[in-house]
Amino acid sequence: MIHGWLNVYKPHGMNSTKVVTLVRRALNKNKIGHGGTLDPLAEGLLPLALGDATKTVAYLMDKIKVYEFEVTWGSQTTTDDVEGEVIESSENRPSKDEIIEGLKHFCGNIQQIPPNYSAVWVDGQRAYKLARNNEVLDLKSRTVHIEDIKLTAMPSIDCAIFEVTCGKGTYVRSLARDLALYLGTRGHISRLKRVKVGKFLLQDAISLEKIQELGHKVLEEGYVYPIVDVLDDIPAVCVSAEQEVQLLHGRTLSLSPQQAQGLLPGKILCIRETGKALAIGTFDEGFVQPNRVFNK
């Protein structure tokens, strides 16, 4: 079994589950999870967790993401993208100056209502399933973080292209819808591409065709990133060979004063040897309790 992260390019028109299925088949049923769903409309970066890396998916989900997207002005749709039915129209088209000024109101922590066709849970069911059954939804507003958003091009008066850097839980479709409303028009996503997740970049991604060609050789060809790459922004402690043996048996570790220096009680940390993650654990009063132990 392969343990690590595979930086995959998801093509337009395919859902994330299908990508996982194809990669699992190519890697002979390797245990796989993904680091953030992409709609079929979207293309771009879909990091896949292989083997023990699935234990660190939550850490990747918390990282900053970057998207490039196109908004078509003049119509709002049921899905807030080009695949939905038009429900509202407007003849107004915002100018470049109006757009740039409007973007200032969509930076920092903002309130956002997810699209009806989204994967949020409503009374035990996914919102998109209820929406497909024509049920009336009352999704609640939530706080999301927009680190940066900028206008990158205006191919015509009917559309504009943007780049957004955002935090966990941000719906770009909602962002496009709300920006259009703020600018006095209607709008929907017509193109969407994810270009960065944490330290993973689109230009380094591997295609599905290449994965199917290489199979398990993706590891020796250098396409699999180590688990520790996703844990590089949490505190870390290096352990001795003796402590490593204790760790791999799930035992609580006693740290030396030097190892414990600077660590805060109750905080999650990465237990590692040089260049490799061994486990994730919780530190308290000189001891580390391993929560997730990775295979050697």
ZADO-1210 file (C-alpha; in nm, 4 decimals, padded with zeros to 6 digits):
<atoms>
<atom x="00.0000" y="00.0000" z="00.0000" code="MET" pos="1"/>
<atom x="00.1171" y="00.3515" z="-00.0853" code="ILE" pos="2"/>
<atom x="00.1127" y="00.6131" z="00.1915" code="HIS" pos="3"/>
<atom x="00.1181" y="00.9813" z="00.0948" code="GLY" pos="4"/>
<atom x="-00.0527" y="01.2475" z="-00.1156" code="TRP" pos="5"/>
<atom x="-00.1193" y="01.2366" z="-00.4887" code="LEU" pos="6"/>
<atom x="-00.1693" y="01.5741" z="-00.6557" code="ASN" pos="7"/>
<atom x="-00.4352" y="01.4936" z="-00.9216" code="VAL" pos="8"/>
<atom x="-00.5805" y="01.7090" z="-01.2007" code="TYR" pos="9"/>
<atom x="-00.9587" y="01.6587" z="-01.2059" code="LYS" pos="10"/>
<atom x="-01.1022" y="01.7175" z="-01.5548" code="PRO" pos="11"/>
<atom x="-01.4171" y="01.9169" z="-01.6282" code="HIS" pos="12"/>
<atom x="-01.7364" y="01.7105" z="-01.6277" code="GLY" pos="13"/>
<atom x="-01.6251" y="01.4429" z="-01.3802" code="MET" pos="14"/>
<atom x="-01.7202" y="01.4324" z="-01.0130" code="ASN" pos="15"/>
<atom x="-01.4674" y="01.3806" z="-00.7348" code="SER" pos="16"/>
<atom x="-01.5998" y="01.0350" z="-00.6446" code="THR" pos="17"/>
<atom x="-01.5355" y="00.9110" z="-00.9990" code="LYS" pos="18"/>
<atom x="-01.1765" y="01.0377" z="-00.9796" code="VAL" pos="19"/>
<atom x="-01.1229" y="00.8439" z="-00.6546" code="VAL" pos="20"/>
<atom x="-01.2706" y="00.5300" z="-00.8134" code="THR" pos="21"/>
<atom x="-01.0429" y="00.5488" z="-01.1176" code="LEU" pos="22"/>
<atom x="-00.7307" y="00.6114" z="-00.9088" code="VAL" pos="23"/>
<atom x="-00.8181" y="00.3319" z="-00.6657" code="ARG" pos="24"/>
<atom x="-00.8546" y="00.0952" z="-00.9595" code="ARG" pos="25"/>
<atom x="-00.5198" y="00.2059" z="-01.1049" code="ALA" pos="26"/>
<atom x="-00.3474" y="00.1568" z="-00.7684" code="LEU" pos="27"/>
<atom x="-00.5034" y="-00.1840" z="-00.7037" code="ASN" pos="28"/>
<atom x="-00.7589" y="-00.0820" z="-00.4390" code="LYS" pos="29"/>
<atom x="-00.5226" y="00.1365" z="-00.2389" code="ASN" pos="30"/>
<atom x="-00.7059" y="00.3130" z="00.0476" code="LYS" pos="31"/>
<atom x="-00.7925" y="00.6610" z="-00.0834" code="ILE" pos="32"/>
<atom x="-00.9681" y="00.9795" z="00.0315" code="GLY" pos="33"/>
<atom x="-00.9785" y="01.3280" z="-00.1188" code="HIS" pos="34"/>
<atom x="-00.8922" y="01.6702" z="00.0176" code="GLY" pos="35"/>
<atom x="-01.2006" y="01.8716" z="-00.0749" code="GLY" pos="36"/>
<atom x="-01.4801" y="01.7987" z="-00.3235" code="THR" pos="37"/>
<atom x="-01.4892" y="01.9644" z="-00.6649" code="LEU" pos="38"/>
<atom x="-01.8185" y="01.9971" z="-00.8547" code="ASP" pos="39"/>
<atom x="-01.8382" y="01.8264" z="-01.1969" code="PRO" pos="40"/>
<atom x="-01.8403" y="02.1772" z="-01.3501" code="LEU" pos="41"/>
<atom x="-01.5041" y="02.2534" z="-01.1882" code="ALA" pos="42"/>
<atom x="-01.1639" y="02.1363" z="-01.2978" code="GLU" pos="43"/>
<atom x="-00.8216" y="02.1528" z="-01.1414" code="GLY" pos="44"/>
<atom x="-00.6451" y="02.0378" z="-00.8299" code="LEU" pos="45"/>
<atom x="-00.7878" y="01.7447" z="-00.6315" code="LEU" pos="46"/>
<atom x="-00.5324" y="01.6170" z="-00.3758" code="PRO" pos="47"/>
<atom x="-00.5855" y="01.2495" z="-00.2969" code="LEU" pos="48"/>
<atom x="-00.4808" y="01.0939" z="00.0333" code="ALA" pos="49"/>
<atom x="-00.3337" y="00.7443" z="-00.0084" code="LEU" pos="50"/>
<atom x="-00.3147" y="00.4886" z="00.2718" code="GLY" pos="51"/>
<atom x="-00.2270" y="00.6461" z="00.6065" code="ASP" pos="52"/>
<atom x="-00.2495" y="00.9940" z="00.4549" code="ALA" pos="53"/>
<atom x="-00.6283" y="00.9551" z="00.4884" code="THR" pos="54"/>
<atom x="-00.5719" y="01.0161" z="00.8611" code="LYS" pos="55"/>
<atom x="-00.4601" y="01.3714" z="00.7782" code="THR" pos="56"/>
<atom x="-00.7385" y="01.4803" z="00.5382" code="VAL" pos="57"/>
<atom x="-00.8864" y="01.7168" z="00.7979" code="ALA" pos="58"/>
<atom x="-00.5569" y="01.9065" z="00.8174" code="TYR" pos="59"/>
<atom x="-00.5510" y="01.9660" z="00.4419" code="LEU" pos="60"/>
<atom x="-00.9173" y="02.0734" z="00.4434" code="MET" pos="61"/>
<atom x="-00.8244" y="02.3565" z="00.6821" code="ASP" pos="62"/>
<atom x="-00.5635" y="02.5012" z="00.4474" code="LYS" pos="63"/>
<atom x="-00.5966" y="02.7995" z="00.2150" code="ILE" pos="64"/>
<atom x="-00.7249" y="02.7316" z="-00.1377" code="LYS" pos="65"/>
<atom x="-00.6964" y="02.9370" z="-00.4570" code="VAL" pos="66"/>
<atom x="-00.9526" y="02.9344" z="-00.7392" code="TYR" pos="67"/>
<atom x="-00.9764" y="03.0985" z="-01.0793" code="GLU" pos="68"/>
<atom x="-01.3347" y="03.1547" z="-01.1905" code="PHE" pos="69"/>
<atom x="-01.5447" y="03.3291" z="-01.4525" code="GLU" pos="70"/>
<atom x="-01.8728" y="03.5043" z="-01.3742" code="VAL" pos="71"/>
<atom x="-02.1289" y="03.5582" z="-01.6479" code="THR" pos="72"/>
<atom x="-02.3436" y="03.8638" z="-01.5748" code="TRP" pos="73"/>
<atom x="-02.7129" y="03.8975" z="-01.6404" code="GLY" pos="74"/>
<atom x="-02.8640" y="03.5756" z="-01.5072" code="SER" pos="75"/>
<atom x="-02.8901" y="03.3896" z="-01.1779" code="GLN" pos="76"/>
<atom x="-02.9482" y="03.0146" z="-01.1923" code="THR" pos="77"/>
<atom x="-03.0863" y="02.7461" z="-00.9612" code="THR" pos="78"/>
<atom x="-02.7383" y="02.6011" z="-00.9120" code="THR" pos="79"/>
<atom x="-02.5478" y="02.9343" z="-00.9202" code="ASP" pos="80"/>
<atom x="-02.3501" y="02.7976" z="-01.2165" code="ASP" pos="81"/>
<atom x="-02.3954" y="02.7473" z="-01.5890" code="VAL" pos="82"/>
<atom x="-02.5625" y="02.4078" z="-01.5464" code="GLU" pos="83"/>
<atom x="-02.8749" y="02.5396" z="-01.3695" code="GLY" pos="84"/>
<atom x="-03.1973" y="02.6940" z="-01.4944" code="GLU" pos="85"/>
<atom x="-03.2252" y="03.0730" z="-01.5056" code="VAL" pos="86"/>
<atom x="-03.4416" y="03.2095" z="-01.2255" code="ILE" pos="87"/>
<atom x="-03.3567" y="03.5835" z="-01.2325" code="GLU" pos="88"/>
<atom x="-03.2308" y="03.8147" z="-01.5079" code="SER" pos="89"/>
<atom x="-03.0838" y="04.1646" z="-01.5298" code="SER" pos="90"/>
<atom x="-02.9811" y="04.3958" z="-01.8157" code="GLU" pos="91"/>
<atom x="-02.7262" y="04.5738" z="-01.5962" code="ASN" pos="92"/>
<atom x="-02.3552" y="04.5131" z="-01.6599" code="ARG" pos="93"/>
<atom x="-02.1001" y="04.6383" z="-01.4031" code="PRO" pos="94"/>
<atom x="-01.8014" y="04.8436" z="-01.5168" code="SER" pos="95"/>
<atom x="-01.4422" y="04.7571" z="-01.4313" code="LYS" pos="96"/>
<atom x="-01.4262" y="05.0310" z="-01.1682" code="ASP" pos="97"/>
<atom x="-01.7528" y="04.9162" z="-01.0110" code="GLU" pos="98"/>
<atom x="-01.6264" y="04.5577" z="-00.9916" code="ILE" pos="99"/>
<atom x="-01.2936" y="04.6565" z="-00.8338" code="ILE" pos="100"/>
<atom x="-01.4714" y="04.8739" z="-00.5788" code="GLU" pos="101"/>
<atom x="-01.7250" y="04.5986" z="-00.5064" code="GLY" pos="102"/>
<atom x="-01.4556" y="04.3399" z="-00.4391" code="LEU" pos="103"/>
<atom x="-01.3473" y="04.5378" z="-00.1322" code="LYS" pos="104"/>
<atom x="-01.6685" y="04.4276" z="00.0388" code="HIS" pos="105"/>
<atom x="-01.5838" y="04.0596" z="-00.0100" code="PHE" pos="106"/>
<atom x="-01.2504" y="04.0401" z="00.1735" code="CYS" pos="107"/>
<atom x="-01.1861" y="03.9180" z="00.5258" code="GLY" pos="108"/>
<atom x="-01.4533" y="03.7330" z="00.7230" code="ASN" pos="109"/>
<atom x="-01.7832" y="03.7523" z="00.5361" code="ILE" pos="110"/>
<atom x="-02.1269" y="03.5966" z="00.5708" code="GLN" pos="111"/>
<atom x="-02.2240" y="03.3476" z="00.3020" code="GLN" pos="112"/>
<atom x="-02.5253" y="03.1254" z="00.2341" code="ILE" pos="113"/>
<atom x="-02.4266" y="02.7988" z="00.0570" code="PRO" pos="114"/>
<atom x="-02.5908" y="02.7187" z="-00.2785" code="PRO" pos="115"/>
<atom x="-02.9032" y="02.5051" z="-00.2631" code="ASN" pos="116"/>
<atom x="-02.7188" y="02.2537" z="-00.4777" code="TYR" pos="117"/>
<atom x="-02.4378" y="02.1913" z="-00.2301" code="SER" pos="118"/>
<atom x="-02.3222" y="01.9098" z="-00.0022" code="ALA" pos="119"/>
<atom x="-02.4190" y="02.0780" z="00.3273" code="VAL" pos="120"/>
<atom x="-02.6350" y="01.8700" z="00.5598" code="TRP" pos="121"/>
<atom x="-03.0014" y="01.9611" z="00.6101" code="VAL" pos="122"/>
<atom x="-03.1988" y="01.7425" z="00.8534" code="ASP" pos="123"/>
<atom x="-02.9730" y="01.4464" z="00.7836" code="GLY" pos="124"/>
<atom x="-02.9709" y="01.4837" z="00.4046" code="GLN" pos="125"/>
<atom x="-02.7496" y="01.6615" z="00.1554" code="ARG" pos="126"/>
<atom x="-02.8929" y="01.9914" z="00.0352" code="ALA" pos="127"/>
<atom x="-02.8521" y="01.9021" z="-00.3323" code="TYR" pos="128"/>
<atom x="-03.0697" y="01.5911" z="-00.2910" code="LYS" pos="129"/>
<atom x="-03.3495" y="01.7985" z="-00.1366" code="LEU" pos="130"/>
<atom x="-03.3118" y="02.0642" z="-00.4073" code="ALA" pos="131"/>
<atom x="-03.3456" y="01.8008" z="-00.6796" code="ARG" pos="132"/>
<atom x="-03.6777" y="01.6998" z="-00.5225" code="ASN" pos="133"/>
<atom x="-03.7906" y="02.0652" z="-00.5473" code="ASN" pos="134"/>
<atom x="-03.8025" y="02.1063" z="-00.1693" code="GLU" pos="135"/>
<atom x="-03.7824" y="02.4619" z="-00.0367" code="VAL" pos="136"/>
<atom x="-03.4558" y="02.5112" z="00.1506" code="LEU" pos="137"/>
<atom x="-03.3701" y="02.7658" z="00.4165" code="ASP" pos="138"/>
<atom x="-02.9923" y="02.7351" z="00.4407" code="LEU" pos="139"/>
<atom x="-02.8287" y="02.9353" z="00.7161" code="LYS" pos="140"/>
<atom x="-02.5619" y="03.1987" z="00.6675" code="SER" pos="141"/>
<atom x="-02.2107" y="03.1047" z="00.7784" code="ARG" pos="142"/>
<atom x="-01.8838" y="03.2906" z="00.8256" code="THR" pos="143"/>
<atom x="-01.6125" y="03.2195" z="00.5695" code="VAL" pos="144"/>
<atom x="-01.2748" y="03.3824" z="00.5187" code="HIS" pos="145"/>
<atom x="-01.1648" y="03.5490" z="00.1939" code="ILE" pos="146"/>
<atom x="-00.7947" y="03.6258" z="00.2137" code="GLU" pos="147"/>
<atom x="-00.7845" y="03.7971" z="-00.1262" code="ASP" pos="148"/>
<atom x="-00.9995" y="03.8394" z="-00.4376" code="ILE" pos="149"/>
<atom x="-00.9022" y="04.0229" z="-00.7536" code="LYS" pos="150"/>
<atom x="-01.0299" y="04.0896" z="-01.1024" code="LEU" pos="151"/>
<atom x="-00.7873" y="03.9399" z="-01.3570" code="THR" pos="152"/>
<atom x="-00.9661" y="03.9916" z="-01.6914" code="ALA" pos="153"/>
<atom x="-01.2826" y="04.1188" z="-01.8618" code="MET" pos="154"/>
<atom x="-01.3191" y="03.9306" z="-02.1916" code="PRO" pos="155"/>
<atom x="-01.6458" y="04.1135" z="-02.2634" code="SER" pos="156"/>
<atom x="-01.9119" y="04.3267" z="-02.0951" code="ILE" pos="157"/>
<atom x="-02.1001" y="04.0048" z="-02.0180" code="ASP" pos="158"/>
<atom x="-01.8325" y="03.8295" z="-01.8114" code="CYS" pos="159"/>
<atom x="-01.5338" y="03.8797" z="-01.5851" code="ALA" pos="160"/>
<atom x="-01.2567" y="03.6529" z="-01.4572" code="ILE" pos="161"/>
<atom x="-01.1362" y="03.6487" z="-01.0965" code="PHE" pos="162"/>
<atom x="-00.8868" y="03.4828" z="-00.8658" code="GLU" pos="163"/>
<atom x="-00.9812" y="03.4195" z="-00.5045" code="VAL" pos="164"/>
<atom x="-00.7733" y="03.2968" z="-00.2108" code="THR" pos="165"/>
<atom x="-01.0053" y="03.1609" z="00.0555" code="CYS" pos="166"/>
<atom x="-01.0434" y="02.9462" z="00.3635" code="GLY" pos="167"/>
<atom x="-01.2326" y="02.6312" z="00.4516" code="LYS" pos="168"/>
<atom x="-01.6029" y="02.6104" z="00.3644" code="GLY" pos="169"/>
<atom x="-01.6091" y="02.8894" z="00.1047" code="THR" pos="170"/>
<atom x="-01.8445" y="02.8341" z="-00.1892" code="TYR" pos="171"/>
<atom x="-01.7191" y="03.0158" z="-00.4980" code="VAL" pos="172"/>
<atom x="-02.0635" y="02.9817" z="-00.6569" code="ARG" pos="173"/>
<atom x="-02.2145" y="03.1735" z="-00.3650" code="SER" pos="174"/>
<atom x="-01.9383" y="03.4321" z="-00.3917" code="LEU" pos="175"/>
<atom x="-02.0191" y="03.4913" z="-00.7608" code="ALA" pos="176"/>
<atom x="-02.3915" y="03.5122" z="-00.6891" code="ARG" pos="177"/>
<atom x="-02.3478" y="03.7589" z="-00.4018" code="ASP" pos="178"/>
<atom x="-02.0969" y="03.9754" z="-00.5888" code="LEU" pos="179"/>
<atom x="-02.3381" y="04.0102" z="-00.8787" code="ALA" pos="180"/>
<atom x="-02.6211" y="04.1075" z="-00.6452" code="LEU" pos="181"/>
<atom x="-02.3990" y="04.3641" z="-00.4730" code="TYR" pos="182"/>
<atom x="-02.3167" y="04.5143" z="-00.8122" code="LEU" pos="183"/>
<atom x="-02.6841" y="04.5519" z="-00.8980" code="GLY" pos="184"/>
<atom x="-02.7126" y="04.2668" z="-01.1436" code="THR" pos="185"/>
<atom x="-02.7403" y="03.8879" z="-01.1505" code="ARG" pos="186"/>
<atom x="-02.4622" y="03.6393" z="-01.2194" code="GLY" pos="187"/>
<atom x="-02.3466" y="03.2802" z="-01.2157" code="HIS" pos="188"/>
<atom x="-02.0247" y="03.0797" z="-01.2439" code="ILE" pos="189"/>
<atom x="-01.9448" y="02.9813" z="-01.6015" code="SER" pos="190"/>
<atom x="-01.5942" y="02.8404" z="-01.5415" code="ARG" pos="191"/>
<atom x="-01.4184" y="02.7277" z="-01.2226" code="LEU" pos="192"/>
<atom x="-01.0670" y="02.5963" z="-01.1655" code="LYS" pos="193"/>
<atom x="-00.8882" y="02.5160" z="-00.8382" code="ARG" pos="194"/>
<atom x="-00.5204" y="02.6018" z="-00.8714" code="VAL" pos="195"/>
<atom x="-00.3837" y="02.5616" z="-00.5176" code="LYS" pos="196"/>
<atom x="-00.4580" y="02.3700" z="-00.1956" code="VAL" pos="197"/>
<atom x="-00.2105" y="02.4364" z="00.0839" code="GLY" pos="198"/>
<atom x="00.1324" y="02.3768" z="-00.0696" code="LYS" pos="199"/>
<atom x="-00.0042" y="02.1691" z="-00.3587" code="PHE" pos="200"/>
<atom x="00.0014" y="02.3547" z="-00.6928" code="LEU" pos="201"/>
<atom x="-00.1870" y="02.2924" z="-01.0163" code="LEU" pos="202"/>
<atom x="00.1269" y="02.3002" z="-01.2310" code="GLN" pos="203"/>
<atom x="00.2608" y="02.0000" z="-01.0383" code="ASP" pos="204"/>
<atom x="-00.0569" y="01.7912" z="-01.0759" code="ALA" pos="205"/>
<atom x="-00.0653" y="01.4533" z="-01.2485" code="ILE" pos="206"/>
<atom x="-00.3390" y="01.3601" z="-01.4961" code="SER" pos="207"/>
<atom x="-00.5685" y="01.0596" z="-01.4578" code="LEU" pos="208"/>
<atom x="-00.4265" y="00.9201" z="-01.7802" code="GLU" pos="209"/>
<atom x="-00.0734" y="00.9319" z="-01.6384" code="LYS" pos="210"/>
<atom x="-00.1845" y="00.7607" z="-01.3162" code="ILE" pos="211"/>
<atom x="-00.3549" y="00.4837" z="-01.5148" code="GLN" pos="212"/>
<atom x="-00.0389" y="00.4431" z="-01.7219" code="GLU" pos="213"/>
<atom x="00.2002" y="00.4272" z="-01.4251" code="LEU" pos="214"/>
<atom x="-00.0055" y="00.2449" z="-01.1626" code="GLY" pos="215"/>
<atom x="00.2090" y="00.1843" z="-00.8519" code="HIS" pos="216"/>
<atom x="00.5060" y="00.3392" z="-01.0327" code="LYS" pos="217"/>
<atom x="00.3654" y="00.6815" z="-00.9353" code="VAL" pos="218"/>
<atom x="00.5638" y="00.6305" z="-00.6129" code="LEU" pos="219"/>
<atom x="00.9039" y="00.5685" z="-00.7709" code="GLU" pos="220"/>
<atom x="00.8398" y="00.8394" z="-01.0314" code="GLU" pos="221"/>
<atom x="00.8135" y="01.0954" z="-00.7501" code="GLY" pos="222"/>
<atom x="00.4452" y="01.1872" z="-00.7824" code="TYR" pos="223"/>
<atom x="00.3552" y="01.0870" z="-00.4240" code="VAL" pos="224"/>
<atom x="00.4184" y="01.3543" z="-00.1610" code="TYR" pos="225"/>
<atom x="00.5014" y="01.2510" z="00.1993" code="PRO" pos="226"/>
<atom x="00.2358" y="01.2743" z="00.4688" code="ILE" pos="227"/>
<atom x="00.4426" y="01.5311" z="00.6568" code="VAL" pos="228"/>
<atom x="00.3855" y="01.7860" z="00.3773" code="ASP" pos="229"/>
<atom x="00.0283" y="01.8376" z="00.5033" code="VAL" pos="230"/>
<atom x="00.1425" y="01.8704" z="00.8653" code="LEU" pos="231"/>
<atom x="00.4128" y="02.1303" z="00.8106" code="ASP" pos="232"/>
<atom x="00.2254" y="02.4089" z="00.9910" code="ASP" pos="233"/>
<atom x="00.1573" y="02.2367" z="01.3241" code="ILE" pos="234"/>
<atom x="00.4155" y="02.2015" z="01.6072" code="PRO" pos="235"/>
<atom x="00.6479" y="01.9050" z="01.5733" code="ALA" pos="236"/>
<atom x="00.8710" y="01.6993" z="01.8017" code="VAL" pos="237"/>
<atom x="01.1442" y="01.4584" z="01.6906" code="CYS" pos="238"/>
<atom x="01.1742" y="01.1345" z="01.8845" code="VAL" pos="239"/>
<atom x="01.4506" y="00.8829" z="01.9509" code="SER" pos="240"/>
<atom x="01.4622" y="00.5297" z="01.8095" code="ALA" pos="241"/>
<atom x="01.3465" y="00.3928" z="02.1470" code="GLU" pos="242"/>
<atom x="01.0575" y="00.6375" z="02.1620" code="GLN" pos="243"/>
<atom x="00.9646" y="00.5465" z="01.8063" code="GLU" pos="244"/>
<atom x="00.9221" y="00.1811" z="01.9041" code="VAL" pos="245"/>
<atom x="00.6966" y="00.2853" z="02.1949" code="GLN" pos="246"/>
<atom x="00.5007" y="00.5103" z="01.9611" code="LEU" pos="247"/>
<atom x="00.4398" y="00.2381" z="01.7032" code="LEU" pos="248"/>
<atom x="00.2868" y="00.0293" z="01.9841" code="HIS" pos="249"/>
<atom x="00.0493" y="00.3137" z="02.0686" code="GLY" pos="250"/>
<atom x="00.2121" y="00.3955" z="02.4023" code="ARG" pos="251"/>
<atom x="00.2215" y="00.7370" z="02.5682" code="THR" pos="252"/>
<atom x="00.5622" y="00.9021" z="02.5290" code="LEU" pos="253"/>
<atom x="00.7519" y="01.0820" z="02.8004" code="SER" pos="254"/>
<atom x="00.9383" y="01.3771" z="02.6511" code="LEU" pos="255"/>
<atom x="01.2653" y="01.5198" z="02.7734" code="SER" pos="256"/>
<atom x="01.2649" y="01.8867" z="02.8836" code="PRO" pos="257"/>
<atom x="01.4466" y="01.9709" z="02.5596" code="GLN" pos="258"/>
<atom x="01.1859" y="01.7917" z="02.3464" code="GLN" pos="259"/>
<atom x="00.8999" y="01.9567" z="02.5363" code="ALA" pos="260"/>
<atom x="01.0429" y="02.3074" z="02.5102" code="GLN" pos="261"/>
<atom x="00.7936" y="02.5470" z="02.3523" code="GLY" pos="262"/>
<atom x="00.5074" y="02.2950" z="02.3332" code="LEU" pos="263"/>
<atom x="00.1687" y="02.4042" z="02.4678" code="LEU" pos="264"/>
<atom x="-00.0523" y="02.1764" z="02.6816" code="PRO" pos="265"/>
<atom x="-00.3542" y="02.0286" z="02.5049" code="GLY" pos="266"/>
<atom x="-00.2242" y="02.1122" z="02.1570" code="LYS" pos="267"/>
<atom x="-00.1985" y="01.8755" z="01.8609" code="ILE" pos="268"/>
<atom x="00.1519" y="01.8109" z="01.7324" code="LEU" pos="269"/>
<atom x="00.3297" y="01.6060" z="01.4693" code="CYS" pos="270"/>
<atom x="00.5637" y="01.3353" z="01.5998" code="ILE" pos="271"/>
<atom x="00.8338" y="01.2760" z="01.3442" code="ARG" pos="272"/>
<atom x="01.1735" y="01.1594" z="01.2430" code="GLU" pos="273"/>
<atom x="01.3765" y="01.3481" z="00.9844" code="THR" pos="274"/>
<atom x="01.1557" y="01.4133" z="00.6814" code="GLY" pos="275"/>
<atom x="00.8842" y="01.1704" z="00.7872" code="LYS" pos="276"/>
<atom x="00.5703" y="01.1859" z="01.0021" code="ALA" pos="277"/>
<atom x="00.5299" y="00.9017" z="01.2507" code="LEU" pos="278"/>
<atom x="00.2094" y="01.0070" z="01.4256" code="ALA" pos="279"/>
<atom x="-00.0192" y="01.2878" z="01.5374" code="ILE" pos="280"/>
<atom x="-00.0558" y="01.3273" z="01.9113" code="GLY" pos="281"/>
<atom x="-00.1685" y="01.5515" z="02.1966" code="THR" pos="282"/>
<atom x="00.0853" y="01.7056" z="02.4359" code="PHE" pos="283"/>
<atom x="00.0168" y="01.7552" z="02.8064" code="ASP" pos="284"/>
<atom x="00.2480" y="01.7904" z="03.1100" code="GLU" pos="285"/>
<atom x="00.5546" y="01.6400" z="02.9474" code="GLY" pos="286"/>
<atom x="00.3754" y="01.3490" z="02.7831" code="PHE" pos="287"/>
<atom x="00.2420" y="01.2862" z="02.4317" code="VAL" pos="288"/>
<atom x="-00.0602" y="01.0660" z="02.3730" code="GLN" pos="289"/>
<atom x="-00.0578" y="00.9406" z="02.0082" code="PRO" pos="290"/>
<atom x="-00.3935" y="00.9868" z="01.8380" code="ASN" pos="291"/>
<atom x="-00.3041" y="00.8680" z="01.4883" code="ARG" pos="292"/>
<atom x="-00.0047" y="00.6418" z="01.4241" code="VAL" pos="293"/>
<atom x="00.1231" y="00.5982" z="01.0676" code="PHE" pos="294"/>
<atom x="00.2639" y="00.2789" z="00.9208" code="ASN" pos="295"/>
<atom x="00.6408" y="00.2542" z="00.8804" code="LYS" pos="296"/>
</atoms>
